[in-house]
Each structure stands twice: as structure tokens, then as C-alpha cells.
Amino acid sequence: MIRRSILKAFALSAISLPMFLTTPAVQAQDAQTVDIGVLLSMTGSLGRGGNNVVLGMQTALEEVNALSPSRQFRLVIEDDESSPQAAMDGIRKLVDVDKVPVVLGTVGSATTIPTASYSLSKNIAHVGLTASSPDVRSLGKGYFSIIATDEVMGAALAKFAMEDTGKKKVGIIVANDAYGVGLAKRMQEAVAANGGEVVSEVRYEAGQPDYRAELQRLFSPRPEIVLAVSWGDNARLLTKQAHELGLMQTVQGAWYQPYPAEIVNACIAEACEDVKGLDIAADRGERFQQLRAALETRVGSDVVIDWFIGVGYDAVWVTALAVDLANSAEPAAISAALPKAFEIYRGVSDADMSVDADGIQRNQEYGSFVIKAGKLEPYTAN
């Protein structure tokens, strides 16, 4: 009971962790080990995000284990290689071979939906990390999400762009996948609801060597605002070619992205200058500062806490808290305890992490950001 009360108290109130860590934790000889399955893109096009998620997870794991000497948690990580087939191979290994009682993953809707379906078919709870397609709602009982769906982000980004510029003519360019198409639909609805007009919508195939034709179609009707969904190498090439063609300059300061932290490191600085967007805004309170201090010790003082790190950190804490509340490592018990764990946990990626009847975040706090000289900065409208 002492162990569980400490873990729950820290989750609720963000008690200063260092007060518990003045001496090294002593693991009980008969400590229970609970495996947490992790399925992430450690390599491939989504590898940067996946590695940052793991960094957040490892930091949380150290904290949880320091507070829980009689129950130790261990991450069992499989690399989905940013590939649907590798993702299915990974989930089968975690569920059927490693026998994990819960899975955290992945970093995309296209891989989360089929892998979570497999977990749930085996009665293993699945916590989605960055999958934001509204289609995750169809997964059913046992699925939970750390972030809100595109229904929230798509509407928020369109509204932000129109209020920020005071303009109405909008061009939309998205990847031709569940994530991009889902966001485009919500953006269209929000543009119309705010009195605007979508003058062009273009879908591109990820991984292509040239997007000039798609960009010409996007800009042909002369949009005043561009809402773009891209990441990694795709974002680099889209913004580079838009800049080379002189098209980016026609919407300088009016090109908007969801989750700009995903593109800032990939972009050429001059091509992405003044690109704006909304990102999950990490809580800057005591818990955020503790996470920063821990990461500075681990990786150095220049660490930037993006939403991937925050999501990974929160996912491990919520899962450990669910095990603690259930006082069990049985899959059914963990699944039953997860809604309460989300309700009482105060996170870094969001202070209120309560979920609805579908297991999806009810709310999401976003912050506005702008890229300046190749760096992501908080943005406040003039």
C-alpha cells in the first residue's frame, strides 16, 4: 500500500521527484517485473520521432522504477521500421512471443490501426501514441489514445490560420493516406464553418522525388493561406521546391502545418522561414521542469522537449499507474484500470488526460509556433 500511495500521489500532484530520489532505490529481491510492449519506428522515415518517444519513455521508466522497488517495469521494444509489414511482424512478436500484457505504439495511424486491432484480438490493451486518425475510434474496447484525433487538430489549425491572417482563400496539400486525408476533411469543414473557401486541395504520394506538379496545382487558384500536412523528407522537398518555384514567397507567413516540430529539423531554413503551426504544448509546470532536468542529465543541456518526448513519457507513466491501480499485471486488469489512470494523471503533453467512452483524449492543449532561422519558436499573433 505504501508503494501504491506514493506512485499515485506523484501522478496526481507532480510532487517534486528529487525528494524521492535522494538515495538510490533498492529493488526488493522478490520484485515483480512487468513488461511493457513498445512498437515504434526506430528506423525509416519516422525514425526521428520514434527515437524521441523512446527517450521520453526511458526517462519515465527510471522515475517509476525508483518509486516502485517492489514492482519493476521493463520496456520490450520492437522497431516497425516505418513499414506496415514490419509493424505487423513486431506486434505479433510482442503479443505472441514476448507475451506482454499491454502495448504502446505506434507513431502513425496507418500502422497503429492494424497493429492495435491485432493486440485487441488477443485481449491485450493497446495505448496509441501519436495516431490521430478518427478511424481509431472504431478499434473499440481496450484501445486508448495519448493524444486527441484529427477532429480536434484539423479544426484548430484551420481556425488559427484564418484568424492569424484575416484571409479566406485556402489551399490544402496533404499526404494521400489515412492521416492526411482525415486531416484534410476536418480542415475543409473548419474553413467553411469560419466563412472561408477551399480553392484547391492536392494529395501527394509520400516518398516521391519531385512535387513540382502537385505544388503548381495547389497554387494555381492563388490561395492566400496554405494548410500543409507533411513530415521528414516529404516536408523538406515540398517546402524546398515551393521556395525554388517562388510559390512559398506568395504565402510568406501564411503556410501552416500541424505539428511543426515534425518538420523543423528536416527543413532548409530559408525555405521554411515563417512557417507556422500548432503543436501539442507541453505543460511548462513543475513536471515539465523535472523532465527537462532529467533529459539534460541524460543527453545534454541543449535538449528540446518536443511532443514525441512528452507523449512517450506520459504513456509509460499512465501505463505504470494503471498497473499500480489494478495491483495486477494481468491484461484485463490493466485495461480496466487505464481509464482511471488517464483521469487522475497530470501529464507533460497535456494536464487533463481524461479519455472519452472510446478511450480517446477528450481535450488537447495546443500552442502556436513559428519557424525562424531554422528553429521552432513560440508564436504570438500581432
HELIX and SHEET records of a PDB file:
HELIX    1   1 ILE A    2  SER A   13  1                                  12    
HELIX    2   2 LEU A   17  PHE A   20  5                                   4    
HELIX    3   3 GLY A   47  LEU A   67  1                                  21    
HELIX    4   4 PRO A   84  ARG A   92  1                                   9    
HELIX    5   5 LYS A   93  VAL A   97  3                                   5    
HELIX    6   6 SER A  109  SER A  121  1                                  13    
HELIX    7   7 PRO A  134  LEU A  139  5                                   6    
HELIX    8   8 ASP A  150  THR A  165  1                                  16    
HELIX    9   9 ALA A  178  ALA A  193  1                                  16    
HELIX   10  10 ARG A  212  PHE A  219  1                                   8    
HELIX   11  11 GLY A  232  GLU A  244  1                                  13    
HELIX   12  12 MET A  248  VAL A  251  5                                   4    
HELIX   13  13 PRO A  260  GLU A  262  5                                   3    
HELIX   14  14 GLU A  286  VAL A  299  1                                  14    
HELIX   15  15 TRP A  307  ALA A  326  1                                  20    
HELIX   16  16 PRO A  331  ILE A  344  1                                  14    
SHEET    1   A 5 ARG A  71  ASP A  79  0                                        
SHEET    2   A 5 GLN A  32  LEU A  40  1                                        
SHEET    3   A 5 VAL A 102  GLY A 105  1                                        
SHEET    4   A 5 ALA A 125  GLY A 128  1                                        
SHEET    5   A 5 TYR A 143  SER A 145  1                                        
SHEET    1   B 7 GLU A 197  TYR A 204  0                                        
SHEET    2   B 7 LYS A 169  ALA A 175  1                                        
SHEET    3   B 7 ILE A 225  ALA A 228  1                                        
SHEET    4   B 7 TRP A 255  PRO A 258  1                                        
SHEET    5   B 7 LYS A 276  ILE A 280  1                                        
SHEET    6   B 7 TYR A 366  LYS A 372 -1                                        
SHEET    7   B 7 LYS A 375  PRO A 378 -1                                        
END                                                                             
